[in-house]
Amino acid sequence: MGRRRRQKVRRRPQRRIPDVYPCPECGNTAVKIEIYRDNKIATVRCGSCSLEMSIDGDKVGPLTEAVDIYGDFIDVFYQSREST
């Protein structure tokens, strides 16, 4: 008689947060975010269209990630477009 075989457990890799993000102006995925925690400044820079913006103040803290800065950047970008 044969014995039962044990089923293999399939593990899926966890999704990672991306390092580069799409630019709202040109559409290329060349936006790089640099966070300087000691100065409480974050710089968002597009490599294709040279769009650059710095975010400072209370939005940059010890627990701030690049995704948070990108979200603030998108909010400021579209808010400035609506007002003009």
C-alpha positions in Angstrom: 0.0 0.0 0.0 1.1 3.5 -0.7 1.2 6.3 1.7 -0.2 9.8 1.4 2.0 12.5 0.1 2.4 15.7 1.8 1.2 18.8 -0.1 3.8 21.5 -0.8 3.1 24.9 0.7 3.4 27.6 -2.0 4.5 30.9 -0.7 4.1 34.0 -2.7 6.7 36.8 -2.4 5.5 39.9 -0.7 5.0 43.0 -2.8 7.6 45.7 -2.3 7.1 49.5 -2.3 8.6 50.8 -5.6 11.8 53.0 -5.6 10.8 55.2 -8.6 7.4 56.6 -9.3 5.6 58.0 -12.4 5.9 61.7 -13.1 2.6 63.6 -13.3 3.9 66.0 -15.9 5.7 63.8 -18.5 4.4 60.3 -17.5 7.9 58.6 -17.3 8.8 56.5 -14.3 11.8 58.6 -13.5 10.8 60.4 -10.3 13.4 60.0 -7.5 12.8 61.0 -3.9 15.5 61.9 -1.5 14.7 62.4 2.2 17.0 64.3 4.5 15.6 63.6 8.0 18.1 65.7 9.9 17.1 68.9 8.0 13.5 67.8 7.6 13.6 68.3 3.9 12.5 66.0 1.1 13.4 66.5 -2.6 11.3 65.1 -5.5 13.1 65.2 -8.8 12.1 63.9 -12.3 15.0 62.7 -14.5 13.2 63.2 -17.8 11.5 66.6 -17.6 13.6 68.0 -14.8 10.5 68.8 -12.6 11.8 69.5 -9.1 10.0 70.2 -5.8 11.2 70.3 -2.2 8.9 69.5 0.7 9.8 70.6 4.1 8.3 71.2 7.6 6.0 68.9 9.5 5.5 66.5 6.6 9.0 65.1 7.0 9.5 63.1 10.2 11.3 60.0 11.5 8.6 57.7 10.2 8.1 59.3 6.8 8.6 57.0 3.8 9.1 57.8 0.1 5.5 56.9 -0.6 4.2 59.6 1.8 6.4 62.2 0.2 5.2 61.2 -3.3 1.6 61.5 -2.2 2.2 65.0 -0.8 4.0 65.9 -4.0 1.1 64.8 -6.2 -1.3 66.8 -4.0 0.7 70.0 -4.3 1.3 69.4 -8.0 -2.4 69.1 -8.9 -3.5 71.8 -6.5 -1.1 74.3 -8.2 -2.5 73.2 -11.6 -6.1 73.8 -10.5 -5.4 77.3 -9.2 -3.8 78.5 -12.5 
